[in-house]
Amino acid sequence: MSPSTPDLPDTELAVALEWRGRTAVLAVAGEIDLVSAPEFGEVVDVVLAGGPEKLVIDLREVTFFCSAGLQVLAAAHRRLPERALRVVSDSPVTSGPLRTTGLDTWIGLHPTVDEAIA
């Protein structure tokens, strides 16, 4: 699948990027597995290169999320100021691994994009 935002790299995932001021909102859909996680990482790297103050990653349309996806989030967290990475999830598929590993203590977990931005 090609990216739905022209400046993002090609990926098997459906991705869309929206800027709200200095906050980047990256929506991702599909399965984040061992094959697609490196592509997910490339997309996140491109977004971070744009210099957002906050990065909101919307995972509500992700149907599978493995530890390789968690590694992408952890790497993004290390590159941003404290609490500047926020994840949107309303499903145990994506919020469960964040809570189980304790990453939700460093990465904000929110049910909606608007709450993540606030």
C-alpha positions as CSV (number, residue, x, y, z in Angstrom):
1,M,0.0,0.0,0.0
2,S,1.3,3.4,-0.7
3,P,1.3,6.1,1.9
4,S,-1.8,8.3,2.2
5,T,0.5,11.3,2.9
6,P,2.9,12.0,0.1
7,D,6.1,12.7,2.1
8,L,5.9,9.4,4.1
9,P,7.8,6.3,2.9
10,D,5.9,3.4,1.3
11,T,4.6,0.9,3.7
12,E,2.2,-2.1,4.0
13,L,0.4,-0.1,6.7
14,A,-2.1,2.6,5.9
15,V,-0.7,5.8,7.4
16,A,-1.8,9.4,7.4
17,L,-0.1,12.5,8.9
18,E,-1.8,15.6,10.0
19,W,-0.2,18.7,11.6
20,R,-2.1,20.5,14.3
21,G,0.2,23.4,15.0
22,R,3.5,21.9,16.2
23,T,1.9,18.6,17.0
24,A,2.2,15.8,14.5
25,V,-0.8,13.3,14.5
26,L,0.2,10.1,12.8
27,A,-2.8,7.7,12.2
28,V,-1.8,4.1,11.5
29,A,-4.0,1.2,10.3
30,G,-3.3,-2.5,9.8
31,E,-1.1,-5.1,11.5
32,I,2.2,-4.0,13.1
33,D,4.2,-7.2,13.1
34,L,7.8,-8.2,12.5
35,V,7.5,-7.4,8.8
36,S,5.7,-4.1,9.1
37,A,7.3,-2.7,12.3
38,P,10.5,-1.6,10.5
39,E,8.3,0.3,8.0
40,F,6.4,1.8,10.9
41,G,9.7,2.9,12.4
42,E,10.7,4.5,9.1
43,V,7.5,6.5,9.0
44,V,8.0,7.6,12.6
45,D,11.5,8.7,11.8
46,V,10.3,10.8,8.9
47,V,7.7,12.4,11.2
48,L,10.3,13.1,13.9
49,A,12.6,14.7,11.3
50,G,9.9,17.3,10.9
51,G,10.6,18.5,14.5
52,P,7.2,18.2,16.2
53,E,6.9,19.4,19.8
54,K,4.5,16.5,20.4
55,L,3.9,13.3,18.4
56,V,0.5,11.7,18.7
57,I,0.3,8.2,17.2
58,D,-3.3,7.0,16.6
59,L,-3.4,3.2,16.8
60,R,-7.1,2.8,16.9
61,E,-7.2,1.1,13.5
62,V,-4.3,-1.3,14.3
63,T,-5.5,-4.9,14.4
64,F,-2.3,-6.6,15.6
65,F,0.5,-5.1,17.6
66,C,3.7,-7.0,18.5
67,S,6.8,-6.2,20.6
68,A,8.6,-4.9,17.5
69,G,5.9,-2.1,17.4
70,L,6.6,-1.4,21.1
71,Q,10.3,-1.0,20.3
72,V,9.4,1.6,17.7
73,L,7.4,3.5,20.3
74,A,10.2,3.2,22.9
75,A,12.7,4.6,20.4
76,A,10.4,7.5,19.5
77,H,9.9,8.2,23.2
78,R,13.7,8.5,23.7
79,R,14.0,11.0,20.9
80,L,11.3,13.4,22.3
81,P,11.0,15.5,25.4
82,E,9.3,13.8,28.4
83,R,5.6,13.1,27.8
84,A,5.8,14.4,24.2
85,L,4.9,11.1,22.7
86,R,1.2,10.2,23.1
87,V,-0.6,7.1,21.9
88,V,-4.3,6.9,21.0
89,S,-5.9,3.5,21.6
90,D,-9.3,2.3,22.5
91,S,-8.5,-1.4,22.1
92,P,-6.7,-3.9,24.2
93,V,-4.9,-5.0,21.1
94,T,-2.7,-1.9,21.3
95,S,-3.2,-0.5,24.9
96,G,-2.7,-4.0,26.5
97,P,1.0,-4.4,25.5
98,L,1.7,-0.8,26.5
99,R,0.3,-1.4,30.0
100,T,1.7,-4.9,30.4
101,T,5.3,-3.6,29.7
102,G,4.8,-0.4,31.7
103,L,5.5,1.8,28.7
104,D,2.3,3.6,29.5
105,T,4.1,5.2,32.5
106,W,6.3,7.1,30.0
107,I,4.1,7.3,27.0
108,G,0.8,9.0,27.4
109,L,-2.1,6.6,26.5
110,H,-5.4,8.3,25.5
111,P,-8.8,7.2,24.1
112,T,-9.1,10.1,21.5
113,V,-6.8,12.3,19.5
114,D,-8.2,15.4,21.0
115,E,-7.5,14.2,24.5
116,A,-4.0,13.2,23.5
117,I,-3.3,16.7,22.1
118,A,-4.7,18.5,25.2
